[in-house]
Amino acid sequence: MKLKSLLPWLCVLGLLIGLAWAYAASQKKDAELAALREDSQRLQQLQAELEEAKTNSVHAESDELNICARTTRNYCACATRCASCAGQAAARHPTPDGPVASPGRGSSGPGTAREPAQQASPGN
């Protein structure tokens, strides 16, 4: 008779142990799920930062190329002006061998032999 009254209590005890085990497993899964959600949010944030960095890098490279192109154009324009200025200066200040014609100008540029003749007749 004792066994008949003890059996239902053993079943209740087994049920309580099963419920405790299920609750502990559920808590463990919830903790893992919360950690995975945090990792997922961090991953999304890092991906957004990476895209922003790529975009900024592309813009920075584009800006740098534009600066280089402008600098090159300015340098070429300056070099062209300096070359023509150097040719004009050489024509204005002839060497003892005679006036030096600047490249591509021939002898009709300023500082040639015609200039003194024009200066000699200002009263005409």
MARBA-3410 file (N, C-alpha, C, O; in Angstrom, 1 decimal):
124
0.8,-1.2,0.0,0.0,0.0,0.0,0.9,1.3,0.0,0.5,2.3,-0.6 ~ 1.9,1.2,0.7,2.8,2.3,0.7,3.3,2.7,-0.7,3.5,3.8,-1.1 ~ 3.5,1.7,-1.5,4.0,1.9,-2.9,2.9,2.6,-3.7,3.2,3.5,-4.6 ~ 1.6,2.3,-3.5,0.5,3.0,-4.2,0.5,4.4,-3.9,0.1,5.3,-4.7 ~ 0.7,4.8,-2.7,0.6,6.2,-2.3,2.0,7.0,-2.6,1.9,8.2,-2.8
3.1,6.3,-2.7,4.3,6.9,-3.1,4.5,7.1,-4.6,5.2,8.0,-5.0 ~ 3.9,6.3,-5.4,4.0,6.4,-6.9,3.6,7.8,-7.4,4.3,8.3,-8.2 ~ 2.4,8.3,-7.0,2.0,9.6,-7.6,3.0,10.7,-7.2,3.2,11.6,-7.9 ~ 3.6,10.6,-6.0,4.5,11.6,-5.5,5.8,11.5,-6.3,6.5,12.5,-6.6 ~ 6.2,10.3,-6.7,7.4,10.1,-7.5,7.2,10.7,-8.9,8.1,11.3,-9.5
6.0,10.5,-9.4,5.6,11.1,-10.7,5.7,12.7,-10.7,6.2,13.3,-11.6 ~ 5.1,13.2,-9.6,5.1,14.7,-9.4,6.6,15.2,-9.3,6.9,16.2,-9.9 ~ 7.4,14.5,-8.6,8.8,14.9,-8.4,9.5,14.8,-9.8,10.3,15.7,-10.1 ~ 9.3,13.8,-10.6,9.9,13.6,-11.9,9.4,14.8,-12.8,10.2,15.3,-13.6 ~ 8.1,15.1,-12.7,7.6,16.2,-13.5,8.2,17.5,-13.1,8.6,18.3,-14.0
8.4,17.8,-11.8,9.1,19.0,-11.4,10.5,19.1,-11.9,11.0,20.1,-12.3 ~ 11.2,18.0,-11.8,12.6,17.9,-12.3,12.6,18.2,-13.8,13.5,19.0,-14.3 ~ 11.7,17.7,-14.6,11.7,17.9,-16.0,11.4,19.4,-16.3,11.9,20.0,-17.2 ~ 10.4,19.9,-15.5,10.1,21.4,-15.7,11.3,22.3,-15.4,11.6,23.2,-16.1 ~ 12.0,21.9,-14.3,13.2,22.7,-14.0,14.3,22.6,-15.1,14.9,23.6,-15.4
14.5,21.4,-15.6,15.4,21.2,-16.7,15.0,22.0,-17.9,15.9,22.7,-18.5 ~ 13.7,22.0,-18.3,13.2,22.7,-19.5,13.4,24.2,-19.2,13.7,24.9,-20.2 ~ 13.1,24.7,-18.0,13.2,26.1,-17.7,14.7,26.6,-17.9,15.0,27.6,-18.4 ~ 15.6,25.8,-17.3,17.1,26.1,-17.4,17.5,26.1,-18.9,18.3,27.0,-19.3 ~ 17.1,25.2,-19.7,17.5,25.1,-21.1,16.9,26.4,-21.8,17.5,26.9,-22.7
15.7,26.8,-21.5,15.1,27.9,-22.1,15.8,29.2,-21.7,16.1,30.0,-22.6 ~ 16.2,29.3,-20.5,17.0,30.5,-20.1,18.4,30.5,-20.8,18.8,31.6,-21.2 ~ 19.0,29.4,-21.0,20.3,29.3,-21.7,20.1,29.7,-23.1,20.9,30.5,-23.7 ~ 19.0,29.3,-23.8,18.8,29.6,-25.2,18.5,31.1,-25.3,18.9,31.8,-26.2 ~ 17.7,31.7,-24.3,17.4,33.1,-24.3,18.7,34.0,-24.2,18.9,35.0,-24.9
19.6,33.5,-23.3,20.9,34.2,-23.2,21.7,34.2,-24.5,22.3,35.2,-24.9 ~ 21.8,33.0,-25.1,22.5,32.9,-26.4,21.8,33.7,-27.4,22.5,34.3,-28.3 ~ 20.5,33.7,-27.5,19.8,34.5,-28.5,20.1,36.0,-28.3,20.2,36.8,-29.3 ~ 20.1,36.5,-27.0,20.4,37.9,-26.8,21.8,38.3,-27.2,22.0,39.3,-27.8 ~ 22.8,37.3,-27.0,24.2,37.6,-27.4,24.2,37.6,-28.9,25.0,38.4,-29.5
23.5,36.7,-29.6,23.5,36.7,-31.1,22.9,38.0,-31.6,23.3,38.5,-32.6 ~ 21.8,38.5,-31.0,21.2,39.8,-31.4,22.2,40.9,-31.3,22.3,41.8,-32.2 ~ 23.0,41.0,-30.2,24.0,42.0,-30.0,25.0,41.9,-31.1,25.4,42.9,-31.7 ~ 25.5,40.7,-31.4,26.5,40.5,-32.4,26.0,40.9,-33.8,26.7,41.5,-34.6 ~ 24.7,40.6,-34.0,24.1,41.0,-35.3,24.0,42.5,-35.4,24.3,43.0,-36.5
23.6,43.2,-34.4,23.6,44.6,-34.4,25.0,45.2,-34.6,25.1,46.2,-35.4 ~ 25.9,44.7,-33.9,27.3,45.2,-34.1,27.8,44.9,-35.5,28.5,45.8,-36.1 ~ 27.4,43.8,-36.1,27.8,43.5,-37.4,27.2,44.4,-38.4,27.9,44.9,-39.3 ~ 25.9,44.7,-38.2,25.3,45.7,-39.1,25.9,47.1,-39.0,26.0,47.8,-40.0 ~ 26.2,47.5,-37.8,26.9,48.8,-37.6,28.2,48.8,-38.3,28.6,49.8,-38.9
29.0,47.7,-38.1,30.3,47.7,-38.8,30.2,47.7,-40.3,31.0,48.3,-41.0 ~ 29.2,47.0,-40.8,29.0,47.0,-42.3,28.6,48.4,-42.7,29.1,48.9,-43.8 ~ 27.8,49.1,-42.0,27.4,50.5,-42.3,28.7,51.4,-42.3,28.9,52.3,-43.2 ~ 29.5,51.2,-41.3,30.7,52.0,-41.2,31.7,51.7,-42.3,32.3,52.6,-42.9 ~ 31.7,50.4,-42.7,32.6,50.0,-43.9,32.1,50.7,-45.2,32.9,51.2,-45.9
30.8,50.7,-45.4,30.3,51.3,-46.6,30.5,52.8,-46.6,30.9,53.4,-47.6 ~ 30.4,53.4,-45.4,30.7,54.9,-45.3,32.2,55.1,-45.6,32.5,56.1,-46.2 ~ 33.0,54.3,-45.0,34.5,54.4,-45.2,34.8,54.3,-46.7,35.6,55.0,-47.2 ~ 34.2,53.3,-47.4,34.4,53.1,-48.8,34.0,54.3,-49.6,34.7,54.8,-50.5 ~ 32.8,54.8,-49.2,32.3,56.0,-49.9,33.2,57.2,-49.7,33.6,57.9,-50.7
33.7,57.4,-48.5,34.6,58.5,-48.2,35.9,58.3,-48.9,36.5,59.3,-49.3 ~ 36.4,57.1,-49.0,37.6,56.8,-49.6,37.5,57.1,-51.1,38.4,57.7,-51.7 ~ 36.4,56.7,-51.7,36.2,57.0,-53.1,36.2,58.5,-53.4,36.8,59.0,-54.3 ~ 35.4,59.2,-52.5,35.4,60.7,-52.6,36.7,61.3,-52.4,37.1,62.2,-53.1 ~ 37.5,60.8,-51.4,38.8,61.3,-51.2,39.7,61.1,-52.4,40.5,62.0,-52.7
39.7,59.9,-52.9,40.5,59.6,-54.1,40.1,60.5,-55.3,41.0,61.0,-56.0 ~ 38.8,60.7,-55.5,38.3,61.5,-56.5,38.8,63.0,-56.3,39.2,63.6,-57.3 ~ 38.7,63.4,-55.1,39.1,64.8,-54.8,40.6,64.9,-55.0,41.1,65.9,-55.6 ~ 41.4,63.9,-54.6,42.8,63.9,-54.8,43.2,64.0,-56.3,44.1,64.7,-56.7 ~ 42.5,63.2,-57.1,42.7,63.1,-58.5,42.4,64.5,-59.2,43.1,65.0,-60.0
41.3,65.1,-58.7,40.9,66.4,-59.2,41.9,67.5,-58.9,42.3,68.3,-59.7 ~ 42.5,67.4,-57.6,43.5,68.3,-57.2,44.8,68.1,-58.1,45.4,69.1,-58.5 ~ 45.1,66.8,-58.3,46.3,66.6,-59.1,46.1,67.1,-60.6,47.0,67.6,-61.2 ~ 44.9,66.9,-61.1,44.6,67.3,-62.5,44.7,68.8,-62.5,45.3,69.4,-63.5 ~ 44.1,69.5,-61.6,44.2,71.0,-61.6,45.6,71.5,-61.4,46.0,72.4,-62.1
46.4,70.8,-60.5,47.7,71.2,-60.3,48.5,71.0,-61.6,49.4,71.8,-62.0 ~ 48.3,69.9,-62.3,49.0,69.6,-63.5,48.6,70.7,-64.6,49.5,71.2,-65.3 ~ 47.3,71.0,-64.7,46.9,72.0,-65.7,47.6,73.3,-65.3,48.1,74.0,-66.2 ~ 47.6,73.7,-64.1,48.2,75.0,-63.7,49.7,75.0,-63.9,50.2,76.0,-64.4 ~ 50.3,73.8,-63.7,51.7,73.8,-63.9,52.0,73.9,-65.4,52.9,74.6,-65.8
51.2,73.2,-66.2,51.5,73.3,-67.7,51.2,74.7,-68.2,52.0,75.2,-69.0 ~ 50.2,75.3,-67.7,49.9,76.7,-68.1,51.0,77.6,-67.7,51.4,78.5,-68.4 ~ 51.5,77.4,-66.4,52.6,78.3,-65.9,53.8,78.0,-66.7,54.6,78.9,-67.0 ~ 54.1,76.7,-67.0,55.3,76.4,-67.7,55.3,77.0,-69.1,56.3,77.5,-69.7 ~ 54.1,77.0,-69.7,53.9,77.6,-71.1,54.2,79.1,-71.0,54.9,79.7,-71.8
53.5,79.7,-70.0,53.7,81.2,-69.8,55.2,81.5,-69.5,55.7,82.5,-70.1 ~ 55.8,80.7,-68.7,57.2,81.0,-68.4,58.1,80.8,-69.6,59.1,81.6,-69.8 ~ 57.8,79.8,-70.4,58.6,79.6,-71.6,58.5,80.8,-72.6,59.4,81.2,-73.1 ~ 57.2,81.3,-72.7,57.0,82.4,-73.6,57.7,83.7,-73.0,58.2,84.5,-73.7 ~ 57.6,83.8,-71.7,58.2,84.9,-71.0,59.7,84.9,-71.1,60.4,85.9,-71.4
60.3,83.7,-71.0,61.7,83.6,-71.2,62.1,83.9,-72.6,63.2,84.5,-72.8 ~ 61.3,83.5,-73.6,61.6,83.9,-74.9,61.5,85.4,-75.2,62.4,86.0,-75.9 ~ 60.6,86.0,-74.6,60.4,87.5,-74.7,61.6,88.2,-74.0,62.1,89.2,-74.5 ~ 61.9,87.7,-72.8,63.0,88.3,-72.1,64.3,88.2,-72.9,65.1,89.1,-72.9 ~ 64.6,87.1,-73.5,65.8,86.9,-74.3,65.8,87.8,-75.5,66.8,88.3,-75.9
64.6,88.0,-76.1,64.5,88.9,-77.2,64.7,90.3,-76.8,65.3,91.1,-77.6 ~ 64.3,90.7,-75.6,64.4,92.1,-75.1,65.9,92.4,-74.7,66.3,93.5,-74.8 ~ 66.5,91.4,-74.2,67.9,91.5,-73.7,68.8,90.7,-74.6,69.2,89.6,-74.2 ~ 69.2,91.2,-75.7,70.0,90.3,-76.7,71.4,90.1,-76.1,71.9,90.9,-75.3 ~ 71.9,89.0,-76.5,73.3,88.6,-76.1,74.2,89.4,-77.1,73.8,89.9,-78.1
75.5,89.4,-76.8,76.4,90.1,-77.7,76.4,89.5,-79.1,76.8,90.2,-80.1 ~ 75.9,88.3,-79.3,75.9,87.7,-80.6,74.7,88.2,-81.4,74.5,87.9,-82.6 ~ 73.7,88.9,-80.8,72.6,89.4,-81.5,71.3,88.9,-80.7,71.4,88.1,-79.8 ~ 70.2,89.3,-81.1,68.9,88.9,-80.4,68.7,87.4,-80.6,69.0,86.8,-81.7 ~ 68.1,86.8,-79.6,67.8,85.4,-79.7,66.3,85.3,-80.0,65.5,85.8,-79.2
66.0,84.7,-81.0,64.6,84.5,-81.4,64.0,83.5,-80.5,64.5,82.4,-80.3 ~ 62.8,83.8,-80.0,62.1,82.7,-79.2,61.6,81.7,-80.1,61.3,81.9,-81.3 ~ 61.4,80.5,-79.6,60.9,79.4,-80.4,59.6,79.7,-81.0,58.7,80.0,-80.3 ~ 59.4,79.5,-82.3,58.1,79.6,-83.0,57.8,81.1,-83.2,56.7,81.3,-83.8 ~ 58.6,82.0,-82.9,58.2,83.4,-83.1,58.9,84.1,-84.3,58.5,85.1,-84.9
60.0,83.5,-84.7,60.8,84.1,-85.8,61.4,85.4,-85.4,61.7,85.5,-84.2 ~ 61.7,86.3,-86.3,62.4,87.5,-85.9,61.5,88.7,-85.8,61.9,89.9,-85.7 ~ 60.1,88.5,-85.8,59.2,89.6,-85.8,58.7,89.9,-84.4,57.8,90.8,-84.3 ~ 59.1,89.3,-83.4,58.6,89.5,-82.0,59.2,90.7,-81.5,60.1,91.4,-82.1 ~ 58.8,91.1,-80.3,59.3,92.3,-79.6,60.8,92.1,-79.3,61.2,91.0,-79.0
61.5,93.1,-79.3,62.9,93.1,-79.0,63.8,92.8,-80.2,65.0,92.5,-80.0 ~ 63.2,92.8,-81.4,64.1,92.6,-82.6,64.7,93.9,-83.0,64.6,94.9,-82.4 ~ 65.3,93.8,-84.2,66.0,95.0,-84.7,65.0,96.1,-85.1,65.5,97.3,-85.2 ~ 63.7,95.8,-85.3,62.8,96.9,-85.6,62.5,97.8,-84.5,62.2,99.0,-84.7 ~ 62.6,97.3,-83.3,62.3,98.1,-82.1,63.1,99.4,-82.0,62.5,100.4,-81.7
64.5,99.3,-82.1,65.2,100.6,-82.0,64.9,101.6,-83.1,64.9,102.8,-82.8 ~ 64.5,101.1,-84.2,64.1,102.1,-85.3,62.8,102.8,-84.9,62.7,103.9,-85.2 ~ 61.9,102.1,-84.3,60.7,102.7,-83.9,60.9,103.6,-82.8,60.2,104.7,-82.7 ~ 61.8,103.4,-81.9,62.1,104.3,-80.8,62.8,105.5,-81.3,62.7,106.6,-80.7 ~ 63.5,105.4,-82.4,64.3,106.6,-82.9,63.4,107.6,-83.5,63.8,108.8,-83.7
62.2,107.2,-83.9,61.3,108.2,-84.6,60.0,108.5,-83.8,59.0,108.3,-84.4 ~ 60.1,108.9,-82.6,58.9,109.2,-81.9,58.3,110.6,-82.3,57.2,110.8,-82.0 ~ 59.0,111.4,-82.9,58.5,112.8,-83.3,57.8,112.8,-84.6,57.3,113.8,-85.0 ~ 57.7,111.7,-85.3,57.1,111.7,-86.6,55.6,111.8,-86.5,54.9,111.8,-87.6
END
